[in-house]
Amino acid sequence: MKSPAVIESSAPVSGEQAGGRVPLHVAVILDGNRRWARAHRRDLAGGYGRGGEKVREVLGWCERAGIGFVTLWALSLDNLRRPEEEVAPILDAVVSTVEELAAERRWRVRPVGHTRALPTHFATRLCAAAEATTGATGPTVNIAVAYGGRQELLDAVNDLLSTEEGRAQAQAGLTEELLGRHLYTRGQPDPELIIRTSGEQRLSGFMPWQSAYSELYFCDVPWPDFEEADLHRALETFASRSRRFGR
């Protein structure tokens, strides 16, 4: 197994648990569903369906660990450029997972991404699922669907400039705080820890603004095989770091 790569982060102060510091916000790049499907002789929908089952397990582990915000990157904007016959069943598996999470009323579910690029019926289902969890009191779960980091920054700027007030504010001087209020995750702390499964050691454009100082942890197992022990190893690595925030 490759050694985890870790980079220092400047997110809000973490919580404290018996085992050490726990990040307030953890983001996960759910990589390896396709490889898992091939290895187990399943179709892509089957791979993403198994990945969806893993989502519920991991959210339970995060909740028990005291993590208040979880962001899961399920489908990228680039993925939508694949042939429709490949994308449709994957999208259905992802959206069905979101609906199942919402039905439990346990977590506050929020789709984040360039959702206008989704087929209308999928976008409608995602919106309905999110609205159903408005009153939930559990952790906030961001499901990144049709997400691209550069697109998020473009959407933030366009949103800012879409009103007369926003244009006036931008003309007076664009600041980090001002732009941050228009990101998909506005109002939330930046992720202190980002985990990527399946061995790839890059962010692939994931949360470029919010991840500026995030700790990064890479593990070799594909997402459907991710276990609680893998999460605890990531949390232990996070807790062992001296986080100086550039000082």
C-alpha positions in Angstrom: 0.0 0.0 0.0 1.3 3.4 -0.9 2.1 5.8 1.9 -0.6 8.4 2.4 0.3 11.9 1.1 -0.6 14.7 3.4 -0.6 18.5 2.9 -1.1 21.1 5.6 -4.5 22.8 5.8 -6.2 26.1 7.0 -9.7 25.0 7.7 -11.6 25.9 11.0 -10.4 24.3 14.3 -11.2 20.6 14.5 -13.3 18.9 17.1 -11.8 16.8 19.9 -12.5 13.1 20.3 -11.0 10.5 22.6 -8.6 9.4 19.8 -7.4 13.0 19.0 -8.5 15.8 16.8 -11.3 15.1 14.3 -11.8 17.2 11.2 -15.0 19.3 11.1 -15.3 18.7 7.4 -14.1 15.7 5.5 -14.4 15.4 1.7 -14.0 12.2 -0.3 -13.3 11.5 -3.9 -15.2 8.3 -4.6 -12.8 6.8 -7.1 -12.7 3.2 -8.3 -16.3 2.2 -8.9 -15.6 1.3 -12.5 -12.5 -0.7 -11.6 -14.4 -2.5 -8.9 -17.2 -3.4 -11.4 -14.7 -4.8 -13.9 -12.9 -6.8 -11.2 -16.2 -8.3 -10.0 -17.7 -8.8 -13.5 -20.4 -6.3 -12.9 -21.7 -3.6 -15.2 -21.1 0.1 -14.5 -24.5 0.6 -12.8 -23.7 -2.3 -10.5 -20.4 -0.8 -9.6 -21.9 2.6 -8.8 -24.8 0.9 -7.0 -22.3 -0.9 -4.7 -20.6 2.5 -4.3 -23.9 3.9 -3.2 -24.4 1.3 -0.6 -20.9 2.2 0.7 -22.0 5.8 1.0 -24.5 5.0 3.7 -22.0 3.0 5.7 -19.3 5.7 5.5 -21.7 8.4 6.6 -22.6 6.4 9.6 -18.9 6.0 10.5 -18.3 9.8 10.0 -21.3 10.6 12.2 -20.0 8.4 15.0 -16.6 10.1 14.7 -18.2 13.5 15.2 -17.7 14.9 11.7 -20.2 17.6 11.0 -19.8 18.1 7.3 -19.1 15.5 4.6 -18.6 16.1 0.9 -18.7 13.2 -1.5 -17.6 13.6 -5.1 -19.8 11.1 -6.9 -19.7 12.2 -10.6 -17.6 14.8 -12.3 -18.7 17.3 -15.0 -16.2 15.6 -17.3 -18.0 12.2 -16.7 -21.1 13.6 -18.3 -19.3 13.8 -21.6 -19.2 10.1 -21.9 -21.7 8.3 -24.2 -25.3 8.7 -22.9 -25.9 5.0 -22.7 -23.0 4.8 -20.2 -23.9 8.0 -18.2 -27.6 7.4 -17.8 -27.4 4.3 -15.6 -24.6 5.8 -13.6 -26.6 8.9 -13.0 -29.6 6.9 -12.0 -27.5 4.9 -9.5 -26.1 8.1 -8.0 -29.4 9.9 -7.8 -31.1 6.9 -6.3 -28.5 6.8 -3.6 -29.2 10.5 -2.8 -32.9 9.8 -2.7 -32.4 6.9 -0.3 -30.2 9.1 2.0 -32.9 11.8 1.9 -35.7 9.3 2.8 -33.9 8.5 6.1 -34.2 12.2 7.2 -31.0 11.6 9.1 -28.6 13.9 7.2 -29.0 17.3 5.6 -28.4 16.4 2.0 -27.2 19.1 -0.5 -26.3 18.4 -4.2 -23.4 20.6 -5.2 -22.2 21.0 -8.8 -23.1 22.4 -12.1 -26.5 20.7 -11.9 -27.9 22.6 -14.9 -25.8 20.3 -17.0 -27.8 17.3 -15.8 -30.8 16.0 -17.7 -33.9 17.7 -16.3 -35.4 14.7 -14.6 -32.3 13.9 -12.7 -31.8 17.5 -11.6 -35.5 17.5 -10.4 -35.0 14.4 -8.4 -31.9 15.8 -6.7 -33.6 19.0 -5.9 -36.6 17.2 -4.4 -34.3 15.0 -2.3 -32.5 18.0 -0.9 -35.7 19.8 0.0 -36.9 16.8 1.9 -34.0 17.0 4.3 -34.3 20.7 5.2 -35.4 20.0 8.7 -32.9 17.2 9.4 -30.6 17.8 12.4 -27.7 15.5 11.5 -24.5 16.2 9.7 -24.5 18.1 6.4 -23.8 15.8 3.4 -22.8 17.5 0.1 -23.1 15.2 -2.9 -21.0 16.6 -5.7 -22.7 15.7 -9.0 -21.7 17.2 -12.3 -19.0 18.9 -10.3 -15.9 20.5 -11.8 -13.6 22.8 -9.8 -13.0 25.3 -12.6 -16.8 25.4 -13.3 -17.5 26.1 -9.6 -15.3 29.2 -9.8 -16.9 30.3 -13.0 -20.4 29.8 -11.5 -19.3 31.7 -8.4 -18.2 34.7 -10.5 -21.3 34.6 -12.7 -23.5 34.4 -9.7 -21.8 37.4 -8.1 -22.1 39.4 -11.3 -25.7 38.4 -11.9 -27.1 41.3 -9.7 -26.5 45.0 -9.7 -25.4 44.8 -6.0 -22.9 42.1 -6.8 -21.5 44.0 -9.8 -21.0 47.0 -7.5 -19.3 45.0 -4.9 -17.0 43.4 -7.4 -16.1 46.8 -8.9 -15.3 48.1 -5.4 -12.8 45.2 -5.1 -13.1 41.5 -5.3 -12.1 39.7 -2.0 -11.8 36.1 -0.9 -14.8 36.6 1.5 -17.0 38.0 -1.3 -16.2 35.3 -3.8 -16.5 32.6 -1.1 -20.2 33.6 -0.5 -21.0 32.4 -4.0 -19.3 29.0 -4.0 -21.3 25.8 -3.9 -20.3 25.3 -0.3 -21.0 28.8 0.9 -21.6 29.1 4.6 -19.7 25.9 5.3 -16.2 25.4 6.6 -13.6 24.3 4.1 -12.6 20.6 4.2 -9.8 20.0 6.6 -9.2 16.5 5.2 -9.7 15.2 1.7 -9.6 11.4 1.0 -9.2 9.9 -2.4 -9.7 6.1 -2.9 -8.4 3.7 -5.5 -4.7 4.8 -5.6 -4.8 7.9 -7.7 -2.7 10.7 -6.1 -4.2 13.9 -7.5 -7.3 16.1 -6.8 -8.4 16.2 -10.5 -9.9 19.7 -10.0 -11.8 18.9 -6.8 -12.6 21.9 -4.7 -9.6 24.0 -5.8 -10.7 27.0 -3.7 -11.7 25.2 -0.6 -8.8 22.7 -0.6 -6.0 25.3 -0.6 -4.7 24.1 2.7 -6.6 20.8 3.2 -4.8 17.6 4.4 -4.7 15.0 1.6 -4.9 11.3 2.2 -4.7 8.7 -0.6 -5.5 5.0 -0.2 -5.3 2.2 -2.7 -8.7 0.5 -2.1 -11.5 1.2 -4.6 -14.4 3.1 -3.1 -16.8 0.1 -2.9 -14.2 -1.7 -0.8 -13.4 1.2 1.5 -13.8 0.1 5.2 -14.1 1.8 8.6 -10.4 0.9 9.3 -9.4 2.9 6.2 -11.4 5.9 7.5 -9.8 5.7 10.9 -6.3 5.5 9.3 -7.1 8.7 7.5 -8.3 10.4 10.7 -5.3 9.2 12.6 -3.0 10.6 10.0 -4.9 13.9 10.2 -4.7 14.0 14.0 -0.9 13.3 13.9 -0.1 16.4 11.8 1.2 19.7 13.3 -1.0 22.1 11.3 0.8 25.5 11.2 -1.4 27.2 8.5 1.6 28.6 6.8 3.1 30.1 9.9 
